[in-house]
């Protein structure tokens, strides 16, 4: 179910947690990439999609800015679902994917 209010809450919670995210990154990222796989098949709720990608971006920024050594772990976790999105040619998600990839390149 694609509730944009829940995803917005997730994004804000991740943003508030900043330094304390390291222990839950794997779990949260697994859930977010699973959600990405589901909604990529039929992207019908733009707000939900936006907050989902913002949540991923908050994770990358919060963890990689303090621990750049974790960038390769993010790459290995995010490249497979991002490749699927790009191969499926989901035009709604392409800018988001490239923004997160560019964010990873900064670290």
N, C-alpha and C positions, 0 to 999 in steps of 0.2 A: 504494500500500500504506500502511496506516494503523498505523504502529508508534509507540505512545505513548512508548516509550523514546527513540526518535530525536527526536521532537518535544520531549520534555522536555529533551534535550541541546541542541537548537536554542535553546529558551527560556533555558536556563542560560548558554549561550555568548553569546547576545545580552545578557543581564544582566551578564555579566562584562566584555563589550567596551565597554559604556556610551559613553564619549567617542569611541571609534574607529569608531562605526557609520556616520557620515555618508557615507562613501564607498561603502558596500554597501547602504544602505537601499532603494534602488530595486530592486535585484536580489532581496533577501530578501523585500521586500513583494510583489513580483510572484509569487514562489514561494508565499508564504503565501496570497495571494488566489486563486491557481490551486488550491491545496489546499482552500481554503474552498469554491470552486465545485464541486469534486468531491464533497466530503463532505456538502454541503448537499442533494444529491440523495438520499442515503441515510445519515443520521447514525447509525452503529452502534457507534462506539467513543467513549464519553464522555470517557475520559482523553485520548485523542488530540485531541478537539475542544477540551477545556479548555486543554491546553498550546498548541494552535494560536492560540487567542484570547489567551492569556497572552503568547505571543511577539509578537503584534501590539501588545498593550498595552505591552510592554517597549520596543518600537521607538518608539512614540509618546512614552512618558515620557522615554526616554533622549535622543531628538533634540529634541523640542519644549521640554523644560525648559531646555536650553542654547541652542536656536535657535528661538525662538517664530515667527520668520518662515517656518519650514518647515511650519507648521500647515496652511496652505492647500494645500500639495502633498499632505500626508497626506489631507486631506479629498477632494481630487480623485481620489486613488488608491483610497480606501476606500469612498466613497459608492456607486459603481456595484455592487460586489459585495455591499455591505450592503443596497442596495435590492433586489437579486435575492433575497437571503435573506428579507427582510421580505415581498416579494411572494409568494414560495413558501410563506410562513407556516410556516417551520421553527421550531416552538415551542422546540426545544432551544437554538437559537442566538439567539433574540430578546433574552434578558437580556444576553448577551455583546455583541451589537451595540450595544445602548443604553449599556452601560457604556463601551465604547470611544468612542462618540459623545460621551458626557458627559465623558470624559477629554479629548477634543479641545476641547471648549468651555472647559476650564480654561485653555487656552493661547491 
